[in-house]
Amino acid sequence: MIVTTIIAAIITIIGALNWLLVGVFDFNLVTAIFGAGTVGTSIVYIVVGIAGLWLLYYLIAMAVRQDSRSRRWENHHYDSGSKV
């Protein structure tokens, strides 16, 4: 899972850099390499989108896992402190 997350992060960063190029220089590297409206361009955009969705899932899963850990610690802390 960690390898998948690292690959997704790299792909998402590359996609973000492409959008930076579009915003600052009005230059789309993906369409410059694969051409506008081609299958290759569509595949690149789909892969970047899937990588972004994976990172969103990963971040939510980590937040839920962290929340459950902190709740377990709080419950344990309060339970152990209330015993006489």
C-alpha positions in Angstrom: 0.0 0.0 0.0 2.9 2.4 0.7 4.3 1.8 -2.8 1.0 2.6 -4.3 0.7 5.8 -2.3 4.2 6.9 -3.2 3.5 6.3 -6.9 0.1 8.1 -6.6 1.9 11.1 -4.9 4.5 11.3 -7.7 1.8 11.2 -10.4 -0.3 13.8 -8.6 2.7 16.1 -8.2 3.5 15.8 -11.9 -0.1 16.6 -12.7 0.0 19.6 -10.4 3.1 20.8 -12.1 1.4 20.5 -15.4 -1.4 22.7 -14.1 1.1 25.2 -12.9 2.5 25.4 -16.4 -1.0 25.9 -17.8 -1.8 28.6 -15.3 1.5 30.6 -15.4 2.6 30.0 -19.0 -0.5 28.9 -20.8 1.4 25.8 -21.8 0.0 22.2 -21.4 2.9 19.7 -21.4 0.5 16.8 -21.7 -1.0 18.1 -25.0 2.4 19.1 -26.2 3.7 15.5 -25.8 0.5 13.5 -26.8 -1.5 16.0 -28.8 -4.8 17.6 -28.0 -7.8 15.3 -27.6 -5.8 12.1 -28.3 -6.2 8.8 -26.5 -2.7 9.3 -24.9 -3.8 12.6 -23.4 -7.0 11.0 -22.1 -5.1 8.2 -20.5 -2.7 10.6 -18.8 -5.6 12.6 -17.4 -7.4 9.5 -16.2 -4.3 8.2 -14.5 -3.7 11.5 -12.7 -7.3 11.6 -11.6 -7.2 8.0 -10.2 -3.9 8.9 -8.4 -5.7 11.9 -6.9 -8.6 9.8 -5.8 -6.3 7.3 -4.2 -4.5 10.0 -2.2 -7.9 11.3 -1.1 -8.9 7.8 0.1 -5.5 7.4 1.8 -5.8 10.7 3.6 -9.3 10.0 4.8 -8.3 6.4 5.9 -5.3 7.8 7.8 -7.5 10.5 9.5 -10.0 7.9 10.6 -7.3 5.6 11.8 -5.6 8.4 13.8 -9.0 9.4 15.2 -9.7 5.9 16.4 -6.3 5.6 17.9 -6.7 8.9 19.8 -10.1 7.8 21.0 -8.7 4.5 22.3 -5.9 6.3 24.1 -8.4 8.8 25.6 -10.7 6.0 26.7 -7.8 4.1 28.2 -6.5 7.2 29.9 -9.8 8.1 31.5 -10.6 4.6 32.4 -7.3 4.0 34.2 -7.5 7.3 36.0 -11.0 6.7 37.3 -10.2 3.4 39.1 -9.6 3.6 42.8 
